[in-house]
Amino acid sequence: MEKIKKAGLENKIELKLGDAENLEFAENTFDVITVSFGVRNFENLELGLSNMLRVLKPGGKVVVIEFSKPRGLFKYFYNFYFKAILPIIGKLFSKDNAAYKYLPESVQAFPDFEKFTGILSKLGYKNAKYKSLTFGVACIYTATK
């Protein structure tokens, strides 16, 4: 909120707390919807994505960036770091040990690459694509209504 005020944008940007599975906006409201590192936390992934599609204008775009599971040789190094090293670092620097245990579990359970774009397509999104980043550690997914 402070950044918005400092930039003088309080008349243009309104922050709202809400539930992705029950968005309180009318159909066809937004040109673009973005989610960064949050979709994997939806209680019901398809319901949340369907609600996003509902409030997206025809021709509008959704952009999701989410953690993913690397492929190839790098996945072995990454999995070791993610499951063995990161929790130790988390215990040293954070009081919330559960968060560093939850993160690898939530990433492992999330459908990545082709599976996630397949879900988007199944729900009615068009041109669902993905771009892998940092050897597959994260991924940008895009689609249109």
N, C-alpha and C positions, 0 to 999 in steps of 0.2 A: 504494500500500500504506500509506503514511504517513497519508493522509486517512482510510482505513478504521480504522486504529488510533486516530487522534485522535478519531474519532467513536464509538469503542467498539463497532464493528460487526464485529470480526474473527471472532466466533462465528457471524455471520449471512451474511457475504459472503466468498466464496472466489474468488480470481482464478486463472484457468487459461489457459495458453497453448495454442492449438490451431489446427487447420486447418478452416476453414469447409466445405471439401469432404469432410471426413472427421471429423465431430463425434463425440467419444467419449462420447456420452450415449445413454441408452436412449430408445426411442420414447416419445412423449407425456410428456415430462419438464417442459416449461416452459409457463407461462401466457402469457408475453410474451417476444418476442425483439426486440431493437433493434440496429440497426447505423447508425452515423453516419459518413458519408463513407468507407466502406470497401468497399461492395459492388462498386463499379466496379473495384476491384483484385482481385476474385476471378479466379483463373486460368480457371476454368470457371464462369461465372455461373449457369447452370442447375443444375449439380451442387451448388454452394453453397446455392442457394435451395431445392433439393429436400431437402438435409440439414437445413436450418432447418425446413422443413415436417415432416419426419420426427420431430424432437424436440419439436415444438410440440404441446401438448395439444389435443384436439378443442375447438373454440370459442376457442382461444387466438389471440392477435393478434401480427402482425409489424408493426413500424414501422421504416421505413428513411428516413433523410434523406440526400440525395445531391446533389452539384452537378448542374446541368442546363444546358441551352442556352436562353437567353432567346429569346423570339419578338417580333415586331414591331420597331418602330423602335429600341428599346433594345438589340437584339442587335448592331447595328453599333458602338455605343459600347463595349459590353461586350467584343466580340471584339477591337477595337482595344486596349483596356486589357489584356485577358487575354493577347494574343499579342505585343504590342509593349512595353507599359509594365511589366507584372508581372515578366517575365524580367529587366529592368534593375534593378528594385527588389530582386529576388532575388539578383542578383549583388552588389549593394551591401551587403546585410545578411546574407547567408548564404554559407557555404562550399560549399553543395551546389547548384551551378548546375543540375545535371541534374533536381533535383526541380521547379524552376520551369519547366522545359521539358516534363517529364513531365505535370504537372498539366493544362495545356490539352489535351494529346494524349489523356489518359485521359478527360477530360470529353467531348471531341468523339466518342470512340469508344463511350461509354456510351449504351445505349438510354434515351431519356427519355420522360416523360409517358405517352402511350397505349401506346407500345411496351413499356415496362417493366411497366405494369399488365397488358398482354396476356400477357407472359411469366409473370407470377405466376398469372394465371388458367389458362393452359395447363398449368402444373405442378400445379394442384389447389387453389390458394388460392381463397378465396371473397371476394366483396365488395371486390375490389382497386380502390383509389381513389388519387387523388393530389391534393395541394394545392400549387400553385406559390407560391413565396416570393420576395420581392425581385425582381419583374419576371421571374421564371423563372431566376434565378441558382442557386437551390436548390429542392428539391422534397421534400415529405414524402409517402411512399407508405405506405399501410396496407392490410392484408388479414387475413383470418381463416382458420383451418383448419376 
